[in-house]
Amino acid sequence: MTRIFLLATMGAAALSISLGGPASANDRSALAGAPYTKGYLSPSDVQALGDELIYQRAVQTYLWALPALNMYGMKEGSEAKFGKGYNVLPIFKKRLDAKTLITTPNSDVIYALGYLDLKEDGPMVIEVPPGLQGIIDDFFQRPIPSEGEIEGRRWAGDVGLPGPDKGKGGKYLILPPDYKGEIPDGYYTFRSGTYGVFVFWRGFFKDPKQLEEPVKVMEETRIYPLGKEDTAKKMEFPDASGVAVNMLYPQDGTAFDMLYRFIQHEYVDRKDFEMRGMAADLGIVKGQPFEPDEQTRKLLDDAAKTASRMSHAFAYGPTSLKYYEDRQWLNPFATNAEFAGDSYNQLDARASFFTYAYSTSPGMAINMENVGAKYPNAFKDADGDYLSGDQSYKLKLPKDIPAKIFWSVTVYDPITGSGLDNGQRFPSLNTMDKPVQNPDGSTDIYFGAQSPGEGKNWIATVPGQGFFTILRLYGPTKAFFDKSWKPGDLEKVK
C-alpha cells in the first residue's frame, strides 16, 4: 500500500503546514513539538507529518534520479524527433548549435548520440570504426565496465582512442545487467548496469569548413543484436544539426512522471532498493500505475522545483570546488567518474554535475598529461558577481594555452545548461577559429551584448539574462596540472 493511498484514506483533516513547500522554521518547530495526547498524535498532525514526509522524500528522490532524468530527457527528446531504435544514430554533422536544447553541449566537436535498449533487443554489438573517440554509459550515466579484464586491466566507459581498442576500432559486446547466457569470444565485452545504454561519439576537426572526415568515421559505426548481424536493421544517421529539439530533463513535477517511465522499463537493481523505496512512497512502483491525486501533485511539483534549485546551488554555491584559490574557475569533477569517495558517494557533487552535464568516463576525470579533457567553468566574475548579459567582460588567456588537441570557450544558460542562444552561429570560440592573439601570445576574449569592435574575439551574451562559461582543454598539458598556467577571471569592462 503506497503512502499516497494511506494519506488519501486519512480523511480531510486540517493541515498544520501549508501544502506544496518546505516547512518553515516555525512549521518545523510545530511538527517537532506536535503534542502527544495520551500517547497519540492528533489526526491533523499525522496528516501534516505525512505531507512533510512526501515532500522530503520527493526532494531526495529527484536529486538521486537526476542522472537518469537527464539521460531520459535526452532519449525521449531525440527519439521523438529523429526516430527510435538501435540502428538510429543522430549525428550533428554541421556541429551543434543553440537550437538543440541539451545540457552543456560542446559546439566545437562533432557529436553522435544514440540510445540502445537491451531489454528489448538483448545483447548488442557495436562495431567501432578506427580513429573514433567515444563513451558508453548506462542510463544512470555510469561508465559501463568491462566484463573482467581486457589485456590485463579493467576498463569502463571509454571507447576508441582512450579505450581498449586504442583507436584501432573493434567489436564491443554490451551485455544486459541480468544476462546469464554464453559470452562469445572475439569481442571487447562490457556489462551494463541498466537496460538502457548511451552511445556517445565525439569527432575532432581541424578546419570548421571541413567537417566531412569526422562525420564519415562516425557513419562507419554498425550496431546490431548479437548473432543477428545479417538480419539487423539498416543503420540510419540523421543530421541533427540545426534541428530544434528539446532534450532537457524536467525541473518541475513532471520529472516524477518521467521517473515512473524509467522505473517501469528498467532493470531492478538491489543496490537501488532504498531509493526505490523512497520513490514507492510517492506512488512510483514498478508494475503499478502512478496516479497521484491533486494534493500530492502539488507536493511533488514544489519538491521537484526545490530540488532542482538545490542542485543548481550545489554547482556554484559555497561548497563548489575551485581550481585555484585566487580564481573563480570551478572543477565539476570533485573526485572520479562515479563520484565515489573512500567510504561514501559524493551525492551533492553528483547532483551538481548532472544538473549541467551528461556522460562520464574515467578519461574525463583522471589527471594525465595529454589525455582526456578538463572543463573549468565560471559562474562569477573577478569580483565574485554572477555573470550577466547586461555587463561586458574581458577574459585573458595567457600564452601557450595548455591544450595539446584544442581549447574552446563556450557560454551557457544558467537555468537549463543549454548553449546560450546569443544570435551567433555557435556560442563559442575555439582553437580552430584561429582567434586573434596579442603581441605577447596571450588571447583576449570579450563577452557582452555588443561587439567590442573589429579585430577582437567576441562571444555575444543576451541582455537581461545571466550566463556561465566553460573553458575546455582537450589533451591538457603539464602547465595546467602544475598550475604554472592559469586563466584569468572574467573582468568587468568599465
C-alpha positions as CSV (number, residue, x, y, z in Angstrom):
1,M,0.0,0.0,0.0
2,T,1.6,3.3,-1.0
3,R,1.8,6.3,1.2
4,I,-0.3,8.3,-1.3
5,F,-3.1,5.8,-0.7
6,L,-2.6,5.9,3.0
7,L,-2.8,9.6,3.2
8,A,-5.8,9.7,0.9
9,T,-7.7,7.5,3.3
10,M,-6.9,9.6,6.3
11,G,-9.8,12.0,5.8
12,A,-9.9,15.7,5.3
13,A,-8.1,16.7,8.5
14,A,-6.9,20.3,8.5
15,L,-3.2,20.7,7.7
16,S,-0.9,22.4,10.2
17,I,1.7,23.1,7.5
18,S,0.9,24.6,4.1
19,L,0.8,22.2,1.1
20,G,3.5,22.3,-1.5
21,G,6.5,23.7,0.2
22,P,9.2,23.0,2.7
23,A,8.2,23.6,6.3
24,S,9.4,27.0,7.6
25,A,11.3,27.2,10.8
26,N,8.1,27.8,12.7
27,D,6.4,24.9,10.9
28,R,9.3,22.6,11.6
29,S,9.2,23.6,15.3
30,A,5.4,22.9,15.3
31,L,6.0,19.5,13.7
32,A,8.8,18.7,16.1
33,G,6.7,19.7,19.0
34,A,3.4,18.1,17.9
35,P,1.9,17.0,21.2
36,Y,1.0,13.5,22.2
37,T,-2.4,13.2,23.9
38,K,-2.5,10.0,26.0
39,G,0.5,8.9,23.9
40,Y,-1.1,9.6,20.5
41,L,-0.7,12.3,17.8
42,S,-3.8,14.1,16.6
43,P,-5.2,13.2,13.1
44,S,-4.3,16.6,11.8
45,D,-0.7,16.3,13.0
46,V,-0.5,12.8,11.4
47,Q,-1.7,14.3,8.2
48,A,0.8,17.2,8.4
49,L,3.7,14.9,9.1
50,G,2.7,12.6,6.2
51,D,2.7,15.5,3.8
52,E,6.0,16.7,5.0
53,L,7.4,13.2,4.6
54,I,6.1,13.1,1.0
55,Y,7.8,16.5,0.3
56,Q,11.1,15.5,1.8
57,R,11.2,12.1,0.1
58,A,10.3,13.7,-3.2
59,V,13.2,16.2,-2.9
60,Q,15.7,13.4,-2.2
61,T,14.2,11.1,-4.9
62,Y,14.6,13.9,-7.5
63,L,18.3,14.5,-6.5
64,W,19.0,10.8,-6.6
65,A,17.4,10.3,-10.0
66,L,19.0,13.3,-11.7
67,P,21.4,11.3,-13.8
68,A,18.6,9.1,-15.1
69,L,16.3,12.1,-15.6
70,N,19.0,13.9,-17.6
71,M,19.5,10.8,-19.8
72,Y,15.8,10.1,-20.3
73,G,15.2,13.7,-21.3
74,M,17.8,13.3,-24.0
75,K,16.5,9.9,-25.1
76,E,12.9,10.9,-25.3
77,G,13.6,14.2,-27.0
78,S,15.9,12.6,-29.6
79,E,13.6,9.7,-30.3
80,A,10.6,12.0,-30.8
81,K,12.5,14.0,-33.4
82,F,14.9,11.5,-35.1
83,G,13.3,8.1,-34.5
84,K,13.8,5.2,-32.1
85,G,16.0,2.1,-32.4
86,Y,19.5,0.6,-32.0
87,N,20.1,1.5,-35.7
88,V,19.4,5.2,-35.3
89,L,22.5,7.3,-34.5
90,P,21.8,11.0,-34.9
91,I,25.0,12.9,-35.9
92,F,25.4,16.7,-35.6
93,K,27.1,16.8,-39.0
94,K,27.4,20.6,-39.1
95,R,28.1,20.9,-35.3
96,L,25.6,21.5,-32.5
97,D,24.1,25.0,-32.2
98,A,21.7,26.6,-29.7
99,K,18.6,25.1,-31.4
100,T,19.4,21.8,-29.7
101,L,18.4,22.2,-26.0
102,I,20.7,19.8,-24.1
103,T,22.9,20.3,-21.1
104,T,26.3,21.9,-21.8
105,P,26.9,20.6,-25.3
106,N,30.2,21.1,-27.0
107,S,29.8,23.1,-30.2
108,D,33.4,22.6,-31.2
109,V,33.4,18.9,-31.9
110,I,31.1,16.6,-34.0
111,Y,28.7,14.7,-31.8
112,A,26.8,11.4,-32.3
113,L,24.2,10.5,-29.6
114,G,22.5,7.1,-29.6
115,Y,20.3,5.1,-27.2
116,L,20.1,1.3,-27.0
117,D,17.5,-0.9,-25.2
118,L,19.0,-4.2,-24.0
119,K,15.7,-5.2,-22.6
120,E,14.0,-5.0,-26.0
121,D,16.9,-6.2,-28.2
122,G,19.1,-8.2,-25.9
123,P,23.0,-8.1,-26.0
124,M,24.2,-5.6,-28.6
125,V,27.3,-5.5,-30.7
126,I,28.8,-2.1,-31.5
127,E,31.3,-2.1,-34.4
128,V,33.6,0.8,-33.6
129,P,35.4,2.3,-36.5
130,P,39.2,3.2,-36.3
131,G,40.0,6.7,-35.2
132,L,36.9,7.2,-33.0
133,Q,36.7,8.7,-29.5
134,G,33.7,7.8,-27.5
135,I,31.9,6.8,-24.3
136,I,29.4,4.1,-23.4
137,D,27.4,4.8,-20.2
138,D,24.4,3.2,-18.7
139,F,21.2,5.2,-18.1
140,F,22.3,6.2,-14.7
141,Q,25.2,7.8,-16.6
142,R,27.8,5.4,-15.1
143,P,30.7,4.3,-17.3
144,I,29.9,0.7,-18.3
145,P,32.6,-1.6,-17.0
146,S,34.3,-4.4,-18.9
147,E,33.3,-8.0,-18.1
148,G,36.5,-9.0,-16.4
149,E,39.9,-7.8,-17.6
150,I,40.9,-6.9,-21.1
151,E,44.6,-7.2,-21.8
152,G,45.4,-7.2,-18.1
153,R,43.2,-4.4,-16.8
154,R,39.6,-3.4,-16.3
155,W,38.0,-0.7,-18.4
156,A,34.9,1.4,-18.0
157,G,33.1,3.7,-20.4
158,D,36.0,4.8,-22.7
159,V,35.8,3.6,-26.3
160,G,38.2,4.2,-29.3
161,L,41.3,6.2,-28.7
162,P,41.1,6.1,-24.9
163,G,39.6,2.6,-24.8
164,P,40.8,-0.9,-25.1
165,D,40.9,-0.8,-28.9
166,K,43.3,2.2,-28.7
167,G,41.7,3.9,-31.7
168,K,42.2,0.9,-34.0
169,G,38.5,0.0,-33.9
170,G,36.9,-3.2,-32.9
171,K,33.7,-5.0,-31.9
172,Y,32.3,-4.2,-28.5
173,L,29.7,-6.5,-26.9
174,I,27.3,-4.9,-24.4
175,L,25.5,-7.3,-22.1
176,P,22.3,-6.6,-20.2
177,P,22.7,-6.5,-16.4
178,D,20.8,-9.8,-16.0
179,Y,22.4,-11.7,-18.9
180,K,23.2,-15.3,-18.0
181,G,24.0,-16.8,-21.4
182,E,27.2,-17.8,-23.1
183,I,29.7,-15.0,-23.7
184,P,31.3,-15.5,-27.1
185,D,35.0,-14.7,-27.8
186,G,36.2,-12.1,-30.2
187,Y,34.7,-9.0,-28.5
188,Y,35.5,-6.3,-26.1
189,T,32.8,-7.4,-23.6
190,F,31.1,-4.9,-21.2
191,R,28.1,-5.4,-18.9
192,S,25.7,-2.5,-18.4
193,G,24.1,-1.7,-15.1
194,T,20.8,-0.8,-16.8
195,Y,18.9,-2.0,-19.9
196,G,19.4,1.5,-21.4
197,V,22.8,2.2,-23.0
198,F,24.0,5.6,-24.1
199,V,26.3,5.7,-27.1
200,F,28.3,9.0,-27.3
201,W,30.8,9.6,-30.1
202,R,33.0,12.7,-30.4
203,G,34.9,13.7,-33.5
204,F,37.5,16.4,-33.8
205,F,38.1,18.6,-36.8
206,K,41.0,21.0,-37.7
207,D,39.0,23.3,-40.0
208,P,35.5,24.4,-39.3
209,K,34.8,24.5,-43.0
210,Q,35.8,20.8,-43.4
211,L,33.7,18.6,-41.2
212,E,33.3,15.6,-43.6
213,E,36.1,13.4,-42.2
214,P,34.8,13.0,-38.5
215,V,31.3,12.5,-39.8
216,K,32.5,9.8,-42.2
217,V,34.2,8.0,-39.4
218,M,31.0,8.0,-37.3
219,E,29.0,6.8,-40.2
220,E,31.1,3.6,-40.3
221,T,29.6,2.6,-36.9
222,R,27.5,-0.6,-37.0
223,I,25.1,-1.6,-34.2
224,Y,23.1,-4.8,-34.1
225,P,21.8,-7.5,-31.8
226,L,24.3,-10.3,-31.0
227,G,24.1,-13.0,-33.6
228,K,21.7,-11.1,-35.9
229,E,24.2,-9.1,-38.0
230,D,22.7,-10.3,-41.3
231,T,19.1,-9.5,-40.4
232,A,19.7,-6.3,-38.4
233,K,18.0,-3.0,-39.3
234,K,20.0,-0.8,-41.6
235,M,21.9,2.0,-39.8
236,E,20.4,5.5,-40.0
237,F,22.5,8.6,-39.4
238,P,20.0,11.6,-39.4
239,D,21.6,15.0,-39.4
240,A,20.7,16.6,-36.1
241,S,22.4,20.0,-36.8
242,G,20.2,23.0,-36.8
243,V,17.1,21.0,-35.8
244,A,15.0,22.5,-33.0
245,V,14.7,19.7,-30.4
246,N,14.2,19.7,-26.6
247,M,16.4,17.1,-24.9
248,L,16.3,18.7,-21.5
249,Y,15.0,17.0,-18.3
250,P,12.1,18.4,-16.4
251,Q,12.7,20.8,-13.5
252,D,9.1,20.5,-12.2
253,G,6.7,17.8,-11.0
254,T,6.6,16.2,-14.5
255,A,10.0,14.8,-13.6
256,F,8.3,12.2,-11.5
257,D,6.2,11.1,-14.5
258,M,9.5,10.6,-16.4
259,L,11.0,8.7,-13.4
260,Y,7.9,6.5,-13.5
261,R,8.5,5.7,-17.1
262,F,12.2,5.0,-16.4
263,I,11.4,2.6,-13.5
264,Q,8.7,0.8,-15.4
265,H,11.1,-0.2,-18.1
266,E,14.4,-0.6,-16.2
267,Y,16.2,-3.4,-14.6
268,V,15.6,-3.7,-10.8
269,D,19.0,-3.4,-9.1
270,R,19.1,-4.3,-5.4
271,K,21.6,-1.5,-4.8
272,D,18.7,0.9,-5.5
273,F,16.2,-0.6,-3.2
274,E,16.4,2.1,-0.6
275,M,15.9,4.9,-3.1
276,R,13.2,2.9,-4.9
277,G,11.5,2.6,-1.5
278,M,11.6,6.4,-1.4
279,A,10.0,6.6,-4.8
280,A,7.5,4.0,-3.8
281,D,6.2,6.2,-1.1
282,L,5.5,8.7,-3.8
283,G,3.5,6.1,-5.7
284,I,6.2,5.2,-8.2
285,V,6.4,1.4,-8.2
286,K,7.4,-1.0,-11.0
287,G,4.3,-2.7,-12.3
288,Q,1.8,-0.4,-10.7
289,P,0.1,2.7,-12.0
290,F,1.2,6.1,-11.0
291,E,-1.9,8.1,-10.2
292,P,-1.2,10.8,-7.6
293,D,-4.1,13.0,-6.5
294,E,-4.2,16.7,-6.9
295,Q,-2.9,17.3,-3.4
296,T,0.1,15.0,-3.9
297,R,0.8,16.5,-7.4
298,K,1.2,19.9,-5.7
299,L,3.7,18.5,-3.2
300,L,5.6,16.7,-6.0
301,D,5.7,19.8,-8.2
302,D,7.1,22.0,-5.4
303,A,9.5,19.3,-4.3
304,A,10.9,19.0,-7.8
305,K,11.3,22.7,-8.1
306,T,13.0,22.9,-4.8
307,A,15.3,20.0,-5.5
308,S,16.2,21.5,-8.9
309,R,17.2,24.8,-7.2
310,M,19.3,22.8,-4.7
311,S,21.2,21.1,-7.4
312,H,21.9,24.4,-9.1
313,A,23.1,25.8,-5.8
314,F,25.5,22.9,-5.4
315,A,27.1,23.8,-8.8
316,Y,28.1,27.4,-7.9
317,G,27.4,27.8,-4.2
318,P,29.9,27.8,-1.3
319,T,30.5,24.0,-1.4
320,S,31.7,24.1,-5.1
321,L,35.3,23.2,-5.7
322,K,37.7,25.8,-7.0
323,Y,40.6,25.0,-9.3
324,Y,42.6,28.0,-7.9
325,E,42.4,29.8,-4.6
326,D,42.6,33.2,-6.4
327,R,40.3,32.5,-9.3
328,Q,36.6,31.9,-9.9
329,W,37.1,28.8,-12.1
330,L,35.3,25.7,-10.6
331,N,36.1,22.0,-11.0
332,P,32.9,20.0,-11.8
333,F,34.6,16.7,-11.1
334,A,35.1,16.5,-7.3
335,T,36.7,13.1,-7.4
336,N,36.1,10.5,-10.2
337,A,33.7,9.5,-12.9
338,E,31.4,7.7,-10.4
339,F,31.6,10.4,-7.7
340,A,32.8,7.9,-5.2
341,G,34.8,8.8,-2.1
342,D,36.8,6.4,0.0
343,S,33.9,5.4,2.2
344,Y,30.8,7.2,0.7
345,N,29.4,8.6,-2.6
346,Q,29.5,12.3,-3.1
347,L,25.8,12.9,-3.6
348,D,25.9,16.7,-3.9
349,A,28.7,16.7,-6.4
350,R,26.9,14.1,-8.5
351,A,23.7,16.1,-8.5
352,S,25.6,19.2,-9.3
353,F,27.3,17.6,-12.3
354,F,24.2,16.1,-13.8
355,T,22.3,19.4,-13.4
356,Y,24.5,20.9,-16.1
357,A,26.1,17.9,-17.9
358,Y,25.7,14.4,-19.3
359,S,28.0,11.4,-19.6
360,T,31.1,10.5,-17.6
361,S,34.1,8.3,-18.2
362,P,37.4,7.8,-16.4
363,G,39.2,9.8,-19.2
364,M,37.2,12.9,-18.2
365,A,38.1,12.7,-14.5
366,I,41.7,11.5,-14.4
367,N,44.7,13.8,-14.3
368,M,47.0,12.6,-17.1
369,E,49.0,14.8,-19.4
370,N,47.9,15.0,-23.0
371,V,45.0,12.7,-22.3
372,G,41.2,13.3,-21.9
373,A,40.0,16.8,-21.2
374,K,39.4,19.3,-18.4
375,Y,36.4,21.6,-18.0
376,P,36.9,24.6,-15.7
377,N,33.7,26.5,-15.5
378,A,32.9,30.0,-14.2
379,F,29.6,31.4,-13.0
380,K,31.1,34.6,-11.4
381,D,33.4,37.4,-12.5
382,A,36.6,38.5,-10.8
383,D,34.6,40.5,-8.3
384,G,32.5,37.4,-7.3
385,D,29.4,38.7,-9.0
386,Y,27.3,36.4,-11.2
387,L,27.9,36.7,-14.9
388,S,25.3,38.9,-16.6
389,G,24.4,39.7,-20.2
390,D,23.9,43.3,-19.1
391,Q,27.6,43.7,-18.4
392,S,30.6,43.4,-20.7
393,Y,33.7,41.4,-19.7
394,K,37.2,40.5,-20.9
395,L,38.9,37.2,-20.3
396,K,42.6,36.9,-20.7
397,L,44.1,33.5,-21.5
398,P,47.9,33.7,-21.1
399,K,50.1,32.5,-24.0
400,D,50.7,28.8,-24.5
401,I,47.3,27.6,-23.6
402,P,47.9,24.1,-22.2
403,A,45.8,22.0,-24.6
404,K,47.5,19.6,-26.9
405,I,44.5,18.9,-29.1
406,F,42.5,22.2,-28.8
407,W,40.8,24.6,-26.4
408,S,37.4,26.3,-26.5
409,V,35.3,28.8,-24.5
410,T,31.5,28.4,-24.6
411,V,28.7,30.3,-22.9
412,Y,25.6,28.6,-21.5
413,D,22.2,29.4,-20.0
414,P,22.4,29.0,-16.2
415,I,19.0,27.6,-15.7
416,T,18.9,24.9,-18.4
417,G,22.6,24.5,-19.1
418,S,21.9,24.6,-22.8
419,G,24.0,26.7,-25.2
420,L,23.2,30.4,-24.9
421,D,21.0,31.4,-27.8
422,N,23.1,34.6,-28.4
423,G,22.4,35.2,-32.2
424,Q,25.9,33.9,-33.2
425,R,26.1,30.7,-35.2
426,F,27.7,28.9,-32.3
427,P,28.0,30.3,-28.7
428,S,31.7,29.5,-28.6
429,L,35.2,30.3,-29.7
430,N,37.9,27.6,-30.3
431,T,41.4,27.0,-31.5
432,M,40.2,26.1,-35.0
433,D,38.6,29.6,-35.3
434,K,42.1,31.0,-35.2
435,P,41.3,33.7,-32.6
436,V,43.3,36.9,-32.6
437,Q,46.3,36.9,-30.3
438,N,48.1,39.7,-28.6
439,P,51.7,40.5,-29.4
440,D,52.8,38.6,-26.2
441,G,50.9,35.5,-27.4
442,S,48.0,35.9,-24.9
443,T,44.4,35.8,-26.1
444,D,41.7,38.2,-25.0
445,I,38.1,37.1,-25.3
446,Y,35.3,39.7,-24.9
447,F,31.8,38.8,-23.6
448,G,28.8,41.2,-23.9
449,A,25.7,42.1,-25.8
450,Q,27.6,44.5,-28.1
451,S,30.6,43.8,-30.2
452,P,33.9,45.2,-28.7
453,G,34.9,46.2,-32.3
454,E,36.6,44.8,-35.3
455,G,39.6,42.6,-34.8
456,K,38.6,41.4,-31.3
457,N,37.5,38.0,-30.2
458,W,33.8,38.3,-29.1
459,I,31.2,35.9,-27.7
460,A,27.8,37.5,-27.6
461,T,25.6,37.5,-24.5
462,V,22.0,38.3,-24.0
463,P,20.8,41.4,-22.1
464,G,18.6,40.6,-19.1
465,Q,19.9,37.1,-19.0
466,G,22.7,35.5,-17.0
467,F,25.2,33.1,-18.4
468,F,28.1,30.9,-17.4
469,T,31.1,29.7,-19.3
470,I,33.2,26.6,-19.7
471,L,36.9,26.6,-20.7
472,R,37.5,23.2,-22.4
473,L,41.1,21.9,-22.6
474,Y,41.4,18.8,-24.7
475,G,44.7,17.0,-24.1
476,P,45.6,19.2,-21.1
477,T,49.4,19.5,-20.7
478,K,51.7,19.7,-17.6
479,A,51.3,23.5,-17.3
480,F,47.6,23.0,-16.4
481,F,48.2,20.4,-13.8
482,D,51.1,22.1,-12.0
483,K,49.2,25.5,-12.3
484,S,52.1,27.3,-13.9
485,W,49.5,28.4,-16.4
486,K,46.2,29.9,-15.0
487,P,43.4,31.5,-16.9
488,G,42.4,35.0,-15.8
489,D,38.9,35.7,-14.5
490,L,36.3,37.4,-16.5
491,E,36.9,41.1,-15.7
492,K,34.2,43.7,-16.0
493,V,34.8,46.2,-18.8
494,K,34.0,49.6,-17.4
